[in-house]
Each structure stands twice: as structure tokens, then as C-alpha cells.
């Protein structure tokens, strides 16, 4: 009995998710907001809680109705979910690295 479509994540897919995360979060919040979000997501990954991770991430992305990269990222995540716990960790770290490497387009630190 197959309960979910646990597909293996390719390195290419992880790179796409990281790049989309960087692009999407360059338009979302201050550097301080991104640092807090990354910290929160890291703690959720530590507990291996996919539901909370995606809930927190999607709440942040949902605030950006006009952000095309955020919509693209949500679509990618929808295609990937649900995933195995090993792949979840890889995906989560890709998203977090993307958030951490995003520079605000408005400038400043």
C-alpha cells in the first residue's frame, strides 16, 4: 500500500528551490525578518516536522500576492510535497540557504 508519492529529490530540483527561495525572499521583509524566519525554520527542521515547516514557510510566502518568484516557489513545493524525512532535510536546508542568501532589493542590511 502506497500512502504517498515519496519521490527522490534531484540535485537540480534542490538548486531550483534554493534559487527560487533567494529570489522570492529578496522581496520579502527586512534582513532581521529573514534571520528570524531562518532561525525558526532551522528549529522546526531539527524536530523533523514537515507540517510546521511548510506551514511557516507558506505563511511567509502568502503575504506576497504580487511576487511571481514566491508563486513559483509555492508551485515547486506543491509538486514535491510530501517527501521522505531525508529529502525533507535536504529541501529544508535548500530553502533556508536561499532565504539567508537573499538580499533585500530595497537595499540596506
N, CA, C and O atoms as a DFTB+ gen file, in Angstrom:
436 C
 N C O
     1  1       0.834      -1.178       0.000
     2  2       0.000       0.000       0.000
     3  2       0.886       1.251       0.000
     4  3       1.738       1.415       0.874
     5  1       0.680       2.126      -0.981
     6  2       1.456       3.350      -1.092
     7  2       0.676       4.506      -0.505
     8  3      -0.391       4.857      -1.008
     9  1       1.205       5.108       0.567
    10  2       0.478       6.192       1.225
    11  2       0.812       7.556       0.653
    12  3       0.023       8.493       0.782
    13  1       1.967       7.678       0.026
    14  2       2.331       8.960      -0.582
    15  2       3.309       8.736      -1.718
    16  3       3.900       7.665      -1.857
    17  1       3.465       9.771      -2.525
    18  2       4.373       9.686      -3.664
    19  2       5.745      10.188      -3.241
    20  3       6.156      11.271      -3.657
    21  1       6.452       9.432      -2.433
    22  2       7.766       9.869      -1.979
    23  2       8.766       9.732      -3.120
    24  3       9.354       8.672      -3.335
    25  1       8.943      10.833      -3.846
    26  2       9.879      10.853      -4.957
    27  2      11.236      11.288      -4.431
    28  3      11.319      12.057      -3.473
    29  1      12.293      10.800      -5.053
    30  2      13.627      11.241      -4.692
    31  2      13.834      12.636      -5.254
    32  3      13.473      12.916      -6.397
    33  1      14.414      13.502      -4.450
    34  2      14.716      14.855      -4.904
    35  2      16.056      14.864      -5.621
    36  3      17.049      14.345      -5.109
    37  1      16.077      15.451      -6.799
    38  2      17.333      15.554      -7.532
    39  2      18.091      16.792      -7.074
    40  3      17.512      17.704      -6.484
    41  1      19.388      16.814      -7.350
    42  2      20.194      17.989      -7.019
    43  2      19.697      19.198      -7.800
    44  3      19.715      20.323      -7.300
    45  1      19.252      18.956      -9.034
    46  2      18.723      20.056      -9.853
    47  2      17.486      20.673      -9.209
    48  3      17.345      21.896      -9.179
    49  1      16.593      19.834      -8.694
    50  2      15.373      20.323      -8.051
    51  2      15.716      21.125      -6.792
    52  3      15.103      22.159      -6.526
    53  1      16.695      20.646      -6.021
    54  2      17.122      21.369      -4.825
    55  2      17.715      22.730      -5.180
    56  3      17.499      23.717      -4.476
    57  1      18.462      22.768      -6.278
    58  2      19.053      24.036      -6.723
    59  2      17.965      25.011      -7.169
    60  3      18.039      26.206      -6.884
    61  1      16.963      24.499      -7.863
    62  2      15.834      25.335      -8.299
    63  2      15.133      25.924      -7.075
    64  3      14.832      27.117      -7.044
    65  1      14.872      25.087      -6.069
    66  2      14.194      25.543      -4.847
    67  2      15.036      26.589      -4.130
    68  3      14.502      27.595      -3.664
    69  1      16.338      26.369      -4.035
    70  2      17.213      27.345      -3.368
    71  2      17.175      28.678      -4.117
    72  3      17.021      29.734      -3.504
    73  1      17.316      28.626      -5.444
    74  2      17.334      29.866      -6.236
    75  2      15.996      30.599      -6.167
    76  3      15.965      31.825      -6.058
    77  1      14.902      29.859      -6.230
    78  2      13.583      30.489      -6.103
    79  2      13.396      31.103      -4.721
    80  3      12.799      32.171      -4.587
    81  1      13.907      30.426      -3.691
    82  2      13.826      30.966      -2.331
    83  2      14.595      32.279      -2.231
    84  3      14.114      33.243      -1.635
    85  1      15.782      32.313      -2.810
    86  2      16.583      33.535      -2.805
    87  2      15.845      34.660      -3.509
    88  3      15.743      35.772      -2.990
    89  1      15.329      34.359      -4.703
    90  2      14.616      35.384      -5.482
    91  2      13.349      35.855      -4.767
    92  3      13.079      37.054      -4.697
    93  1      12.586      34.921      -4.247
    94  2      11.325      35.273      -3.585
    95  2      11.581      36.101      -2.333
    96  3      10.901      37.099      -2.098
    97  1      12.555      35.695      -1.532
    98  2      12.784      36.387      -0.269
    99  2      13.610      37.658      -0.417
   100  3      13.817      38.372       0.564
   101  1      14.083      37.953      -1.620
   102  2      14.740      39.247      -1.818
   103  2      13.694      40.357      -1.792
   104  3      14.033      41.530      -1.633
   105  1      12.426      39.990      -1.948
   106  2      11.331      40.963      -1.945
   107  2      10.472      40.873      -0.686
   108  3       9.461      41.567      -0.577
   109  1      10.863      40.032       0.258
   110  2      10.045      39.816       1.449
   111  2      10.817      40.241       2.690
   112  3      11.884      39.702       2.987
   113  1      10.275      41.200       3.403
   114  2      10.773      41.557       4.728
   115  2      12.168      42.137       4.798
   116  3      12.882      42.241       3.801
   117  1      12.529      42.510       6.012
   118  2      13.845      43.066       6.302
   119  2      14.848      41.930       6.511
   120  3      14.479      40.758       6.572
   121  1      16.113      42.303       6.617
   122  2      17.141      41.294       6.911
   123  2      16.862      40.645       8.270
   124  3      17.053      39.441       8.441
   125  1      16.410      41.446       9.225
   126  2      16.089      40.935      10.550
   127  2      14.954      39.911      10.474
   128  3      15.014      38.871      11.129
   129  1      13.926      40.200       9.682
   130  2      12.802      39.272       9.493
   131  2      13.301      37.961       8.904
   132  3      12.910      36.887       9.360
   133  1      14.167      38.042       7.888
   134  2      14.683      36.828       7.240
   135  2      15.521      35.993       8.204
   136  3      15.452      34.764       8.194
   137  1      16.319      36.673       9.043
   138  2      17.125      35.951      10.033
   139  2      16.232      35.223      11.034
   140  3      16.492      34.068      11.373
   141  1      15.190      35.889      11.503
   142  2      14.252      35.258      12.444
   143  2      13.537      34.079      11.796
   144  3      13.375      33.029      12.417
   145  1      13.106      34.256      10.533
   146  2      12.428      33.182       9.818
   147  2      13.359      31.980       9.639
   148  3      12.956      30.841       9.872
   149  1      14.595      32.234       9.227
   150  2      15.568      31.151       9.043
   151  2      15.804      30.413      10.356
   152  3      15.859      29.183      10.374
   153  1      15.944      31.152      11.452
   154  2      16.147      30.548      12.774
   155  2      14.949      29.671      13.161
   156  3      15.116      28.553      13.648
   157  1      13.747      30.195      12.937
   158  2      12.527      29.437      13.242
   159  2      12.473      28.155      12.412
   160  3      12.181      27.079      12.934
   161  1      12.756      28.280      11.119
   162  2      12.717      27.109      10.240
   163  2      13.779      26.080      10.623
   164  3      13.524      24.878      10.560
   165  1      14.970      26.542      11.020
   166  2      16.020      25.610      11.466
   167  2      15.575      24.804      12.681
   168  3      15.828      23.602      12.764
   169  1      14.912      25.470      13.620
   170  2      14.415      24.754      14.802
   171  2      13.337      23.747      14.427
   172  3      13.265      22.673      15.023
   173  1      12.507      24.075      13.458
   174  2      11.468      23.140      13.012
   175  2      12.102      21.935      12.324
   176  3      11.660      20.802      12.521
   177  1      13.140      22.176      11.516
   178  2      13.826      21.071      10.831
   179  2      14.439      20.118      11.856
   180  3      14.421      18.901      11.673
   181  1      14.982      20.684      12.933
   182  2      15.590      19.863      13.980
   183  2      14.593      18.855      14.542
   184  3      14.967      17.739      14.904
   185  1      13.328      19.250      14.614
   186  2      12.300      18.336      15.126
   187  2      11.671      17.494      14.012
   188  3      10.768      16.695      14.260
   189  1      12.161      17.685      12.780
   190  2      11.709      16.920      11.610
   191  2      10.193      17.026      11.411
   192  3       9.531      16.034      11.107
   193  1       9.652      18.228      11.582
   194  2       8.215      18.439      11.475
   195  2       7.880      19.112      10.132
   196  3       7.879      20.338      10.023
   197  1       7.600      18.291       9.122
   198  2       7.299      18.809       7.783
   199  2       6.093      19.746       7.796
   200  3       6.104      20.795       7.153
   201  1       5.063      19.360       8.528
   202  2       3.831      20.147       8.549
   203  2       4.093      21.579       9.030
   204  3       3.676      22.544       8.389
   205  1       4.786      21.702      10.163
   206  2       5.087      23.035      10.708
   207  2       6.018      23.821       9.782
   208  3       5.863      25.031       9.613
   209  1       6.983      23.121       9.186
   210  2       7.918      23.795       8.277
   211  2       7.168      24.418       7.103
   212  3       7.333      25.601       6.806
   213  1       6.346      23.614       6.443
   214  2       5.623      24.116       5.279
   215  2       4.595      25.174       5.681
   216  3       4.376      26.136       4.945
   217  1       3.965      25.003       6.842
   218  2       3.004      25.989       7.329
   219  2       3.683      27.344       7.514
   220  3       3.181      28.365       7.042
   221  1       4.812      27.351       8.193
   222  2       5.550      28.591       8.465
   223  2       6.048      29.227       7.172
   224  3       5.925      30.436       6.981
   225  1       6.606      28.414       6.294
   226  2       7.131      28.922       5.031
   227  2       6.013      29.477       4.147
   228  3       6.151      30.558       3.575
   229  1       4.923      28.747       4.036
   230  2       3.820      29.196       3.180
   231  2       3.151      30.452       3.731
   232  3       2.678      31.285       2.958
   233  1       3.107      30.599       5.041
   234  2       2.570      31.842       5.623
   235  2       3.407      33.041       5.204
   236  3       2.868      34.097       4.872
   237  1       4.723      32.875       5.218
   238  2       5.619      33.966       4.811
   239  2       5.445      34.275       3.320
   240  3       5.418      35.439       2.923
   241  1       5.328      33.240       2.512
   242  2       5.190      33.436       1.061
   243  2       3.816      33.979       0.686
   244  3       3.688      34.731      -0.280
   245  1       2.801      33.606       1.437
   246  2       1.437      34.018       1.126
   247  2       1.236      35.527       1.257
   248  3       0.300      36.084       0.682
   249  1       2.098      36.175       2.001
   250  2       1.977      37.625       2.177
   251  2       2.384      38.382       0.912
   252  3       2.250      39.604       0.843
   253  1       2.876      37.655      -0.076
   254  2       3.410      38.281      -1.288
   255  2       2.568      37.926      -2.513
   256  3       3.002      37.157      -3.372
   257  1       1.377      38.482      -2.588
   258  2       0.444      38.151      -3.674
   259  2       0.994      38.506      -5.064
   260  3       0.679      37.829      -6.043
   261  1       1.818      39.568      -5.157
   262  2       2.318      40.018      -6.455
   263  2       3.734      39.549      -6.758
   264  3       4.327      39.980      -7.747
   265  1       4.278      38.685      -5.937
   266  2       5.648      38.209      -6.109
   267  2       5.630      36.925      -6.946
   268  3       5.278      35.855      -6.449
   269  1       6.013      37.043      -8.216
   270  2       5.980      35.901      -9.136
   271  2       6.900      34.771      -8.676
   272  3       6.561      33.597      -8.825
   273  1       8.053      35.115      -8.120
   274  2       9.002      34.086      -7.652
   275  2       8.438      33.334      -6.444
   276  3       8.668      32.133      -6.301
   277  1       7.710      34.026      -5.585
   278  2       7.078      33.359      -4.443
   279  2       6.035      32.366      -4.938
   280  3       5.942      31.252      -4.424
   281  1       5.247      32.771      -5.941
   282  2       4.241      31.862      -6.513
   283  2       4.904      30.649      -7.145
   284  3       4.414      29.527      -7.015
   285  1       6.032      30.879      -7.837
   286  2       6.770      29.779      -8.468
   287  2       7.305      28.812      -7.411
   288  3       7.251      27.595      -7.583
   289  1       7.820      29.370      -6.319
   290  2       8.342      28.540      -5.234
   291  2       7.227      27.691      -4.624
   292  3       7.416      26.503      -4.366
   293  1       6.073      28.301      -4.398
   294  2       4.933      27.553      -3.846
   295  2       4.552      26.411      -4.780
   296  3       4.250      25.310      -4.319
   297  1       4.563      26.658      -6.076
   298  2       4.240      25.613      -7.059
   299  2       5.250      24.464      -6.985
   300  3       4.867      23.294      -7.002
   301  1       6.527      24.798      -6.904
   302  2       7.569      23.767      -6.778
   303  2       7.366      22.939      -5.510
   304  3       7.464      21.712      -5.538
   305  1       7.084      23.614      -4.409
   306  2       6.894      22.912      -3.135
   307  2       5.672      22.000      -3.204
   308  3       5.681      20.894      -2.664
   309  1       4.632      22.468      -3.867
   310  2       3.405      21.669      -4.014
   311  2       3.690      20.392      -4.803
   312  3       3.154      19.328      -4.493
   313  1       4.543      20.510      -5.828
   314  2       4.895      19.343      -6.638
   315  2       5.749      18.341      -5.868
   316  3       5.719      17.145      -6.157
   317  1       6.504      18.823      -4.893
   318  2       7.433      17.983      -4.134
   319  2       6.758      17.300      -2.938
   320  3       7.065      16.148      -2.628
   321  1       5.860      17.991      -2.282
   322  2       5.248      17.523      -1.028
   323  2       4.282      16.380      -1.279
   324  3       3.559      16.441      -2.273
   325  1       4.213      15.344      -0.459
   326  2       5.047      15.031       0.695
   327  2       6.343      14.356       0.280
   328  3       6.433      13.786      -0.807
   329  1       7.346      14.421       1.147
   330  2       8.644      13.831       0.842
   331  2       9.158      13.044       2.043
   332  3       8.672      13.204       3.163
   333  1      10.149      12.190       1.788
   334  2      10.745      11.391       2.865
   335  2      11.473      12.312       3.837
   336  3      11.795      13.449       3.491
   337  1      11.731      11.838       5.033
   338  2      12.374      12.706       6.025
   339  2      13.798      13.080       5.613
   340  3      14.253      14.184       5.911
   341  1      14.504      12.180       4.935
   342  2      15.853      12.508       4.449
   343  2      15.819      13.605       3.401
   344  3      16.619      14.540       3.441
   345  1      14.897      13.489       2.470
   346  2      14.757      14.511       1.445
   347  2      14.184      15.802       2.025
   348  3      14.510      16.894       1.557
   349  1      13.337      15.679       3.035
   350  2      12.791      16.875       3.690
   351  2      13.921      17.725       4.244
   352  3      13.923      18.946       4.089
   353  1      14.879      17.078       4.890
   354  2      16.002      17.815       5.464
   355  2      16.784      18.538       4.367
   356  3      17.141      19.705       4.528
   357  1      17.049      17.856       3.260
   358  2      17.771      18.486       2.151
   359  2      16.990      19.666       1.584
   360  3      17.556      20.730       1.332
   361  1      15.693      19.473       1.387
   362  2      14.839      20.533       0.860
   363  2      14.802      21.720       1.823
   364  3      14.936      22.871       1.409
   365  1      14.622      21.430       3.095
   366  2      14.526      22.487       4.110
   367  2      15.802      23.313       4.138
   368  3      15.739      24.542       4.181
   369  1      16.955      22.662       4.116
   370  2      18.218      23.404       4.136
   371  2      18.408      24.205       2.854
   372  3      19.007      25.280       2.888
   373  1      17.918      23.711       1.734
   374  2      17.985      24.471       0.479
   375  2      17.160      25.745       0.589
   376  3      17.604      26.817       0.176
   377  1      15.953      25.626       1.149
   378  2      15.085      26.800       1.336
   379  2      15.745      27.788       2.287
   380  3      15.787      28.987       2.011
   381  1      16.257      27.293       3.398
   382  2      16.872      28.159       4.415
   383  2      18.110      28.861       3.846
   384  3      18.316      30.049       4.092
   385  1      18.925      28.135       3.094
   386  2      20.087      28.773       2.467
   387  2      19.648      29.849       1.484
   388  3      20.282      30.899       1.378
   389  1      18.569      29.584       0.771
   390  2      18.036      30.589      -0.144
   391  2      17.586      31.840       0.583
   392  3      17.860      32.958       0.145
   393  1      16.892      31.647       1.694
   394  2      16.431      32.791       2.497
   395  2      17.629      33.580       3.028
   396  3      17.649      34.809       2.974
   397  1      18.620      32.859       3.538
   398  2      19.785      33.526       4.127
   399  2      20.625      34.260       3.088
   400  3      21.291      35.241       3.420
   401  1      20.608      33.806       1.843
   402  2      21.419      34.462       0.822
   403  2      20.649      35.571       0.086
   404  3      21.209      36.261      -0.766
   405  1      19.363      35.732       0.423
   406  2      18.560      36.779      -0.218
   407  2      18.949      38.148       0.319
   408  3      19.015      38.359       1.530
   409  1      19.200      39.058      -0.582
   410  2      19.475      40.441      -0.205
   411  2      18.240      41.261      -0.542
   412  3      17.639      41.092      -1.603
   413  1      17.880      42.123       0.344
   414  2      16.701      42.969       0.108
   415  2      16.931      43.865      -1.107
   416  3      17.989      44.477      -1.254
   417  1      15.921      43.929      -1.975
   418  2      16.032      44.760      -3.164
   419  2      15.954      46.240      -2.819
   420  3      16.362      47.089      -3.613
   421  1      15.436      46.549      -1.645
   422  2      15.340      47.942      -1.233
   423  2      16.667      48.462      -0.699
   424  3      16.799      49.649      -0.399
   425  1      17.636      47.584      -0.581
   426  2      18.963      47.990      -0.110
   427  2      19.081      47.863       1.393
   428  3      18.145      47.437       2.069
   429  1      20.229      48.233       1.904
   430  2      20.438      48.184       3.338
   431  2      20.802      46.792       3.809
   432  3      20.873      45.857       3.012
   433  1      21.029      46.657       5.080
   434  2      21.375      45.369       5.677
   435  2      20.152      44.801       6.265
   436  3      20.190      43.708       6.832
